[in-house]
């Protein structure tokens, strides 16, 4: 467990799925990625690559006014 400076809570490493809702009401479901989740407030902290994938998907969703307000991101590594 680690303590983050932005919320002063302890974070535990976890493995998907991570489900959360953005401020504008879009539900995001991320699977296949490691992340850290606050054990108290539920805040997620994703690796940079995962954050970039989420932001890219959100940007595309927000461009389309008729888009469904749910995003599913599957980040499975293939070898």
C-alpha positions in Angstrom: 0.0 0.0 0.0 1.1 3.6 -0.7 -0.2 6.9 0.5 -0.9 9.5 -2.2 -0.5 13.2 -1.6 -3.8 14.3 -3.4 -6.2 12.6 -1.0 -3.9 11.3 1.9 -5.5 7.9 1.7 -3.9 4.5 1.3 -3.9 2.9 -2.2 -3.8 -0.8 -2.9 -2.8 -2.4 -6.1 -5.7 -4.1 -7.9 -6.4 -5.7 -11.2 -9.6 -4.8 -13.2 -12.3 -4.3 -13.9 -12.4 -0.7 -12.8 -15.8 1.0 -13.2 -16.4 4.7 -12.5 -18.5 7.6 -13.8 -17.1 10.8 -15.1 -18.4 14.3 -14.0 -20.4 14.5 -17.2 -22.1 11.2 -16.6 -20.2 8.8 -18.9 -19.7 5.4 -17.3 -16.2 4.0 -17.9 -15.4 0.3 -17.6 -11.7 -0.6 -17.8 -10.5 -4.2 -17.8 -7.2 -5.9 -18.4 -5.1 -3.3 -16.6 -3.4 -3.0 -13.3 -4.3 0.1 -11.2 -4.3 1.4 -7.7 -7.5 2.0 -5.8 -7.9 4.1 -2.7 -9.1 1.8 0.1 -11.2 4.6 1.7 -12.6 6.9 -1.0 -12.5 4.6 -4.1 -10.3 7.0 -6.2 -8.5 5.1 -9.0 -5.0 5.8 -10.1 -4.1 4.3 -13.5 -0.7 3.9 -15.3 0.0 6.6 -17.9 -0.8 4.3 -20.9 -4.2 3.4 -19.4 -5.0 7.1 -18.7 -4.2 8.0 -22.3 -6.5 5.3 -23.6 -9.3 6.4 -21.3 -8.9 10.1 -22.2 -8.8 9.2 -25.9 -12.0 7.2 -25.7 -13.7 9.9 -23.6 -12.7 12.6 -26.2 -14.2 10.5 -29.0 -17.4 9.9 -27.0 -17.9 13.6 -26.2 -17.5 14.6 -29.9 -20.6 12.6 -30.8 -23.7 14.0 -29.2 -25.7 10.8 -30.0 -23.0 8.4 -28.4 -24.0 6.0 -25.7 -22.9 7.2 -22.3 -20.9 4.0 -21.6 -17.3 3.2 -22.6 -15.7 -0.3 -22.4 -12.0 -0.4 -22.6 -10.2 -3.8 -22.7 -6.4 -3.5 -22.3 -5.3 -7.1 -22.6 -1.7 -7.6 -23.4 -1.0 -10.1 -26.2 2.2 -11.9 -26.6 
